[in-house]
Amino acid sequence: MATIPGVDNVETEDDYIHVRFRDPDRYDEIRTPDWAENPAESVSEGSEVRTGKVEGEDDWEVTSVLISKNVGEDKAEEQAREIVEKIES
């Protein structure tokens, strides 16, 4: 079973609260995959998951979760953790 990462940073942007779990600079490529929409939407409507691929590796990891700004930072962090647990467990 994968280790669920801790929250690295929570930042409110224009439309979303960006909950970062891993440093995006460590990834060769970052995407917002369609397959992650179902687990994300099951926790928080309108949320998005960004995944990253480390150069030379085949696996993709969740780098961050975007949660609608209206939920507030504390709730966004809680929902983002739940989404990551669903995806990485």
N, C-alpha and C positions, 0 to 999 in steps of 0.2 A: 504494500500500500504506500502511496506517495505521501510525503510529508507536506502538510498544508502550510504554506508560508504565512508569516505574520504580515500585518499591514505595515508598509514602509512609509506611506505618506497619504494624506487626505487633503484634497485641494478643491475648492469650489471654483468652477469656471462659469461661462455664460449660461449654458443650458443644463449642465451636468455637474455632479460631484464626482471627481476623479479619484478613485481609491486605488492606489498603487501597491502592488505586492512585491514586485521585483524590479530592479533597475533596468530600464529599457535599453541602456547603452550596452548591455551584455548580449544583445540579440542582433543577429544578422538580418532578420526580417521580422516585421510585426504585422499581424492581420487581425481583422474582426470577422471571425468565421461564422458562416450561416448556422452550422451545427450547434453553436453555443447559444443561439437565440432561445431555444426551448428551456434549458435549465435556468437561464437568466430571467426570462419572462415569467417563469413559474414562481420566482421569488419577488421580483420587482418589475412591474410593467414599464416598458420603455428602456430597460437597462441594456447595456452592451458589454461584451467581453472582448478584451484584446489579448491575443496570444502572441508569443514570440518563439522563434527558432534559433537556437544557439548554432553558430557556424560549425559545420562538421558533424552535427548530430541530427538524428531523425525525429526526435521528440519535440513537441510544442508544449510550452508552459503558459499558464495564465500570467500575464504581466500586470494587468489592471482591469478594473470593472468601472464602467460609467453608470451612475445612478441618477435618475431625475432629481434636479436641484430642489424640488419642492419637499422632499422627505427630510431634509436636514442632514448635517454631517454625521451625527451620532448614529442615526437610523441607517444612513447610507453605508457606513462602515460595517454595521451589523449585517445588512442585506448582502453586501459584497462578500463578506466571509462565508455566508451561507451558500452563495452561488459558487464560490471557489471550492467549497467542500463537496458540493454536488458533482462538479466536473472532475476534480482530482482524486476523489476517494474511490 
